[in-house]
Amino acid sequence: MSRVIRTESGSRTRDRLLQAVALALREMAGGKARGQDHRDPMAFATLALQEVSRSVEETASAWEKRGYWLKADRFRAEWRWVDPAVEAMSGALVTLDWASVAGAVGKVAGQVVQVKLPARMSRSRPWEGAWERWVATRGGDGS
């Protein structure tokens, strides 16, 4: 088996994902979508934050292999908010309780408020079809 070569660093991956999450949250907060229309942006944000969590663990593990345990621990502490946010958002999606959705979105929005979006990104809609992908990862029926 050949080695997997990544052209994008973990930091860049996290930045890109957080920009997309911020865009999805703005879509939800903009009032354009309501109820069931929030499913795609919410599912996308959940999936993207799961990727952020994986990226954080990969980076911290690499530092630990090199003996930078303190650096790895500090890095994990900096990103500790991600896993509870994923849990809250997943729980809100499972129940489709829109009050829980609003609470979960508020917590994440507080973390990504400083994220600057490039102008070219404002027209993209990376969350389209995310509900189906989220349902597929859970093995559910989507209802």
C-alpha positions in Angstrom: 0.0 0.0 0.0 1.3 3.4 -0.9 1.6 6.3 1.5 -1.1 8.9 1.6 0.3 12.4 0.8 -1.7 15.4 2.0 -1.1 18.7 0.3 -3.0 20.6 3.0 -1.7 21.0 6.5 -3.9 20.2 9.6 -4.0 23.9 10.4 -5.2 24.9 6.9 -7.8 22.1 7.0 -9.1 23.3 10.4 -9.3 26.9 9.1 -11.1 25.9 5.9 -13.6 23.8 7.9 -14.2 26.5 10.4 -14.9 29.0 7.6 -17.4 26.7 6.1 -19.1 26.1 9.5 -19.2 29.9 10.1 -20.9 30.3 6.7 -23.5 27.5 7.5 -24.2 29.1 10.9 -24.7 32.5 9.2 -27.2 30.9 6.8 -29.1 29.5 9.7 -29.0 32.8 11.7 -30.0 34.8 8.6 -33.6 33.7 8.9 -33.7 32.5 5.3 -34.2 28.9 6.4 -36.6 27.6 9.1 -37.3 24.2 10.6 -36.6 21.4 8.2 -34.5 23.8 6.0 -32.0 24.0 8.9 -31.2 20.3 8.6 -28.6 20.6 5.8 -26.5 23.5 7.4 -26.8 21.9 10.8 -25.7 18.5 9.6 -22.9 20.0 7.6 -21.6 21.9 10.6 -21.7 18.7 12.7 -19.8 16.7 10.0 -17.3 19.5 9.6 -16.7 19.7 13.3 -16.2 16.0 13.5 -13.4 16.4 10.9 -11.9 19.3 13.0 -11.9 16.9 16.0 -10.1 14.2 13.9 -7.6 16.8 12.7 -6.9 18.0 16.2 -6.2 14.5 17.4 -3.9 13.8 14.4 -1.9 16.9 15.1 -1.6 16.3 18.8 -0.6 12.6 18.3 2.1 13.7 15.9 3.5 16.0 18.5 3.4 13.3 21.1 5.4 11.0 18.9 8.1 13.6 18.8 8.0 14.0 22.6 6.1 17.3 22.7 3.6 16.1 25.3 3.0 19.5 26.9 2.4 21.1 23.5 0.0 18.4 22.5 -1.9 18.7 25.8 -2.2 22.5 25.4 -3.4 22.1 21.8 -6.1 19.6 22.8 -7.2 22.0 25.6 -7.5 24.8 23.1 -9.8 22.7 20.9 -11.7 21.0 23.8 -14.9 22.8 22.9 -15.3 20.8 19.6 -16.4 17.4 20.9 -19.1 18.7 23.2 -20.4 20.9 20.4 -20.5 17.9 18.1 -22.4 15.9 20.7 -24.9 18.8 21.3 -25.5 19.3 17.5 -25.8 15.6 16.9 -28.3 15.3 19.7 -30.3 18.2 18.3 -30.3 16.6 14.9 -31.4 13.2 16.1 -34.4 14.7 17.9 -35.0 17.5 15.4 -35.7 19.7 18.4 -35.2 23.2 17.0 -34.9 24.7 20.5 -31.9 22.4 21.1 -30.6 23.3 17.6 -30.6 27.0 18.5 -28.7 26.3 21.7 -26.1 24.2 20.0 -25.7 26.7 17.2 -25.2 29.5 19.8 -22.4 27.6 21.5 -20.6 26.9 18.3 -21.2 30.5 17.0 -19.4 31.8 20.0 -16.3 29.8 19.0 -16.3 30.7 15.3 -17.3 34.4 15.6 -13.8 35.5 14.9 -13.5 33.5 11.7 -13.1 35.7 8.7 -14.8 34.5 5.5 -13.2 35.2 2.1 -15.5 37.1 -0.3 -15.5 34.2 -2.7 -16.9 31.9 -0.1 -20.0 34.0 0.6 -21.8 32.6 -2.5 -21.0 28.9 -1.9 -23.3 26.5 -0.2 -21.1 23.6 1.0 -23.9 22.2 3.2 -26.2 21.1 0.3 -26.9 17.4 0.7 -25.2 17.2 4.1 -28.4 15.9 5.8 -28.2 12.7 3.6 -24.5 12.3 4.4 -25.1 12.8 8.1 -27.9 10.2 8.1 -25.7 7.8 6.1 -22.9 8.1 8.7 -25.4 7.3 11.5 -27.1 4.4 9.6 -30.5 6.0 10.2 -33.5 6.5 8.0 -33.5 10.3 8.1 -37.0 10.8 9.3 
